[in-house]
Amino acid sequence: MGSTLCLFMFMRFLLYSHLLSNGGQLFLFMQQPLCHDSESSALLQFKQSFLIDGHASGDPSAYPKVAMWKSHGEGEGSDCCSWDGVECDRETGHVIGLHLASSCLYGSINSSNTLFSLVHLRRLDLSDNDFNYSEIPFGVGQLLRLRSLNLSNSVFAGQIPSELLALSNLVFLDLSANPMLQLQKPSLRNLVQNLAHLKKLRLSQETSPLKELHLYGTSFSGELPTSIGRLGSLTELDISSCNFTGLVLSPLGHLSQLSYLDLSNNSFSGQIPSSMANLTQLTYLDLSLNNFSVGTLAWLGEQTKLTALHLRQINLIGEIPFSLVNMSQLTTLTLADNQLSGQIPSWLMNLTQLTVLELGTNNLEGGIPSSLFELVNLQSLSVGGNSLNGTVELNMLSLLGYTRTNVTLPKFKLLGLDSCNLTEFPDFLQNQDELEVLFLSNNKIHGPIPKWMWNISQENLEALDLSGNLLTGFDQHPVVLPWSRLSILKLDSNMLQGPLPIPPPSTIEYSVSKNKLTGEISPLICNMSSLMLLDLSSNNLSGRIPQCLANLSKSLSVLDLGSNSLDGPIPQTCQIPRSFANCMMLEHLVFGNNQIDDIFPFWVGALPYWQSNFRFPKLCIVDLSDNKFIGDLPSEYFQNWDAMKLTDIANDLRYMQARSEFQIPRHGWITRYMYSMTMTNKGMQRFYQMIPDIFIAIDFSSNNFKGQIPTSIGNLKGLHLLNLGDNNLTGHIPSSLGNLPQLESLDLSQNQLSGEIPLQLTRITFLAFFNVSHNHLTGPIPQGNQFTTFSNGMWKFEASPPTSASSKQGSTSEFDWKFVLMGYGSGLVIGVSIGYCLTSWKHEWFVKTFGKRQRKWTRKERMGIEAKFIDPNFLERFLNLCILLELLNFFLHFFSFLVMVLLQLVFVLANGYKTTWVFNNM
């Protein structure tokens, strides 16, 4: 028995020794099970459904985590539990987490993707990738174990699926920074009610009520539901940059635990509720950029823990309230773009922690208190755009630094002295080496930009605005401006001369319009690969547009090269399918009034056939007028201008603008570019300082386009202006143009159009200007609806076909006036001849009737004595003369009319019956 036991123990020892000698593989297997084959295969198929694109992620540390995923036949690393970004359950081996944030993934995703077969997933993070405006797949509803879902900043679009609300275990949800997402069915009310149930969820055996709700940058709309007041445990609420409307209701003031509240950049209206005074735990409050009713800051004062207070552009009136003096922890105070009055209070110096103070664009008066410059922590100061008396005493800043030993001149990071009546660059700027934002716009600074400006804050400056001054050039013109981190440069509305300044590659927005710059556009401008806005309009630039402009296509939102002397072809900025998709953000395309010689559409480039799936969802204004474009207008192309198909009428008047955002340490920055343009509308050239955001226009006039007018233009139901005049278009006017209910101006003049004017055009009820002159149109004028409102004086008839000579001479025909002059000239000769014959034939009667009777003068009359003589037959002679003149007038008109009819008849018989019509209703 004892020997048997010893033998058993010895065999057991040998077994363990064998296992240890083989690396303990069986032991490790029991501790860490391998990935399931089905899940490994699903992940590999998920990987293959996307492209790896370095531009798909914005994080500088992004890298393709899926690149090293391998199948079983590819050697080591085939266990998916060891793959980068994959998390497995230690006991079951099931994939429970997928962390693929900033993984450079590009492509579309739908519910058939194998990702949604990973039903054991608890955590899914696909943030900071590019899913190419896909909708969030309803297949996400299959992942019922999900507790955390992060799809932020991943280019999703469309309706948020109702299946998302079925994820009852969800604790964390982030859909922010997807501007084209929509929430209609389900509504925000449904979402809040479902999130309220999270109070009963268990996490690590403890209850965890909802504490944070972030919906920043989504397209949620409608009113804020009162049920949000039930989320009593909320400490952070961020619903900024959405589309909320209506009132901010008092239940929001019941969220007494809130420390962070951001309602900025929405369309809230009404008064700010007084219950906001109850939010005494707030450390961050931002109500900026809303449509609140005019009001004061009476509700403000009890929030003594605030460190950041942003109240920009919310219709505040009155003086800056003294209650702010109690907020001693404030580091950021923004009250800009309101209607505040009074003086800048000197007690602001008691807010010793202030680093940012923005009071610009109000109605403040008086001077700038010198005590502000004793705030040693102050880094950002903006006081421009007020009614401050006199000019800023620039020497005050220097004196503070040199004459007072206990005061150090602040090192500003943001300095706004716009609209402060400056006449020269402040000297103290030479010592500012930490500036990140410098605004000196709308002053009276004149002369050249001094060369020492290039040396200030070379490593830090991110935004520079010198627009609206009297600058003429540069003391020293660098090849490329030296600020390595510059994001925004505004030099427009000056008198700058010489070659075009070239910003550094980091630039996002560059505007230098309305100057006197000359020369060609340097190819160095193409190094700005992140450019969102480029405005070089209204200069004297010449030469060709650089072909390397393709480098700008990924993020470009505004491109304005109009009113220069550019020539040659337009670069093929989107010549392959992948880069073509990068033009989807384009809203405003202006090449008008140049000498560009290219084939339309120029962005198709080398594509062998038309790719109809490429879309421009935001394009609202296209101006290619007054150039040398040639080619047909492909019908398929106009089907892809989605924004022009919308007919929604806004409740309030807004203007087109582009908004670019960039991050400065400690705060974000938003800049707005207001669209402006010069365009021919209703027969007149008009300058639009600002463009209503509902205005949609196509102007291809004065080019050399040929072929037929595409019928697909009739699908662009939001069009207000369509100008195809002065081209070589042929064929009929498409009846589909009658489907444009918003159209106000239609110009098809000076083409080679034929056939009749479609009766369907009478359905365009807003049509105010209609010009089809100088074509080959025939048939009757349509009657009914809007066409009956045209006055007779606005109808013009032309019986001559358009010629190359007459096509540039407006809407009247010179040949019509020849008929008139020839007819009246002939009639005049014939009428005078008949009159002469009559007077010769009845000469004695004529003399007797109209002749002058002689009489003798009396001595008294010869002596100068006044005497009146009244002929008793005067009235009879006068009536006879009137009858004769009427007879001559009748002969003149009769023979003039007869000659004109004969001339018209001869012309019609010689050339065939062709007519051209012009319809104007101004």
Phi, psi and omega in degrees: 000315180293322179293322178299317180297319180295320179297320180297317180294324181293317179296323179294322178296317179298321180298312179296324178296322179295319180294318180292325180292340178261026174080009178064035185296320181294324179296315179294323179299320180292329181279323184227093183294150179288160178296145178289139183302320182295323180284324176299316179296321180296320179292320179295321176293324175299317179299316184290346182276000181230158172264154173264117184224118182299338180276353185284344180237140182267343181292127180300335180269009182295146174206156184282097183296332184278354187298330184263006176290129184230152176277174185298330183276005185252021174089207183297154180086016180274350177282115187295339178291344178262359183285149179296128178089357182253132178241128181245154173289131185293338184261318186260341183079001179287146177286119182244351180214138177227109187246088186243033175297139177054051183252012175062031180275133177227133177148176180269158179222140177222183188289347177277357180295141183293349177304323187277005170270354178275073191287352179269002182299135174247331182229127181226119181233107178244022184294156177057048168232185182231100180263022164056045175062030173290155169282151174296119186297141177292348176297346178298338178293347177281344183270068189290344180272358183300132173247336181224127180225119181234109178242023186291149173053046185233018174057049169269155182215173175084192184284134173289127187290145178295338179299340179297329182286350178280352182278076188293342179271001187292127177252322183236127179224126180227111177243017188291164176059037169236082192301339185261010174286147180230147177228099181240304175227102008287159179268174177298326178302315178299319182297314181295319179297322178289322178294330179298333179289347181296346177298336182265357179286155178244138179222120184054042175068015179230148177285142182224094178291158181296126181244337182227134176225112182239116178237023184305135170075015176262175182257032175298142185224178180092189181271154178287122185289146178295337181295348178295338178292349179280346182277066188294345180267359181299132172249338179225129177225116180232105176237035182285158176056043173245202181236038181288147179228183176081195184274151166272107190281156183299332178304338177298330179287355178275351180278073190291347180272355184299129171247344182224120180223122180227109177247015190291158173058050171234201179233038176296148183226184181077188180278149172290124186296143180294340180294348176299338178295342181281348185274069186280352180268359184297134169247342180221126179221127179223112177246013189298158170057056172229177184251042180298152176293159179301130182196175181252186181254038182297334182280354186260137177153327180275350183274066188285352179269359183299134171249339180221125180229113182243112180229047182282133170054061176229025173065041176283142175232176179086188181272164175295119189291141180294339181300340179295340183296339179282347183269070188289347180266001182300130172250336181228125177227115182238112178235021187289161173061046174233203179235034180293144183235185182084194182260161173289116187290140179287340180291353175300339179294342177287344177274073191291345180271358184300130171245336181229125177225113182237111180237013186293157175056061170230202176243033181290147184236178178080200181255181176269118181301132179296339181295337179300328184277004171266359175282095191293340180270355185295125181242332182231123180226125179225115180231008184291165175073030176246195177247044181293141183285138175065203180253163175292128179282093186296328181294338180303321182291318180292320180298322178301324184279336189249337186253347180242117186287337182266008180233132176250132178301127182300146171266100185285145169254329174230129179223117180244105177240034178288148179056044180243020177061030177288143178246353178208165178290131180299131182295327184296344179297338181297336181261006181266105183249006180241008181299133173250329180224128178226117179244117176232027186286161174054045171248202179235033180291127186237167177084189182283157174285122184294150184292338178291344177298330182289347184263349184280131172048048183299329183266352189237333188298128181242338180217129179224123181235109177244018185291158174070037176239201180238035183289141185247342182170211187227136173298321178220124188259101178289153179297312175232133181301143197275357185279110190288340183247014185298131178249325183229130177225120179237114178237013188288163177058051170234203176232037184297137178239167179096194182287165182290123175295142182249115178287169178288166183299340183284355189293136178255323181227128181224117180230121180222032182287164176059053173229198180234036182290145182232177178088187182268163174280119183290140175300343179298339180294340183284352178288349181276076190287348179254015186297131176256331184220127178226115180233105178246018188290162174058053171231197176241035180291146183224183179083192184266152174287129183302137179295335181287005178301345177302335180295344184265358193287339188294314188242002187296128179249324179229128175227114182230109178243015187292162176057050170233200176235040181287151178219185179080183182280157175278137180300150179277078187291344184223058192272353175234155187306318184295314181287334178299322179297337181288348180273009187293341182273358184294128181245328193218109184242113184231116172236013188297154173061050172232202177230039186288130182245105185202169178262140179259142353278127190292338184278352178292326175060232188269011180297133183287338178208165186286130179261100189285351181274358177277131187232154173240083190290347185244357186291121182241332183229125175232120181231106176245017189294157174056054175225203181232038179292145176230172177111172178276166173255098185293129183298322183297329186294318183290345177290346186260005178266081191294322183296335181280355179269352185273138180242015181296138177254123183291147178288330178230155184282122175233164183240148180298136178206155173248141181238126176243144181235142171212160187256125169254140179310132178085345175195155177270165182227132179238128176237143182243136177247117179275122179295140170219160181192162170245124185213147176281116182228127180057040175081002181231144176279123185236144173257124179258104177296321173224148186244122176304140187289354176266357183280125182231129189214146171231123178231103177248019188291159175057053172229205179228040177293147180228184182084192184267157174288124183296134177293336183293345176299333177296347177275348182275072191291349179269359184299133172255332183222131175225115181233106177245017185292159175060054174227201178236040181289143182235182179083196184266158170288120184293136179293341181296342177296342175290353179268010182260088189291338184264357188295128179249333183223125180229117182235110178242019187291162172057051173232201178238035183290149182225179180084194183262162174283123185298138177297334182298339180294341179291349179281349182281093191285342180260004185297122180243345180217128184218115184229115176234028183291162178057057173225197179241040184283151180226174173091181185282164174280128179299148180236152175112154176053233187296330183292338178286347180276348179289129179285155182300329181292346181262359178266130179229139182247133176234128180260006182249143175288157179291142175236166180298331181282322185272347185292345182254011191246031175084198189259003177258151183257126178293330184292328176300318181291331175296316176303314183297312182295319179295318181295312181290326177296314179296316180298323179296315180298313181296318181296317179296321180298315179297320178299319180296317179298319181297317182291330178286322184291321181242049187299314182298317178297321182295317181291321180294323184280317187247359184291166184263120182279139180265151175212161180273142177270141178281164178299322182296322180292320179294331179283359177097006179278129186291135174217137182263137181238124180241118180280122181291342180261010184297315183297322180295315179296322181295318179295320178297321178296319178299319180297319180296317179297319177298321178296317177296321179296321178297315179299319182298309182293321182299310182288330175298313179298318182297317181294318180297317179298316180297318179296316178299317181297317179298318182294318180296317180294329182278329188242356183086157186273106177227136182230154175230136185244147174233128178237122177232136171223093189283000000 
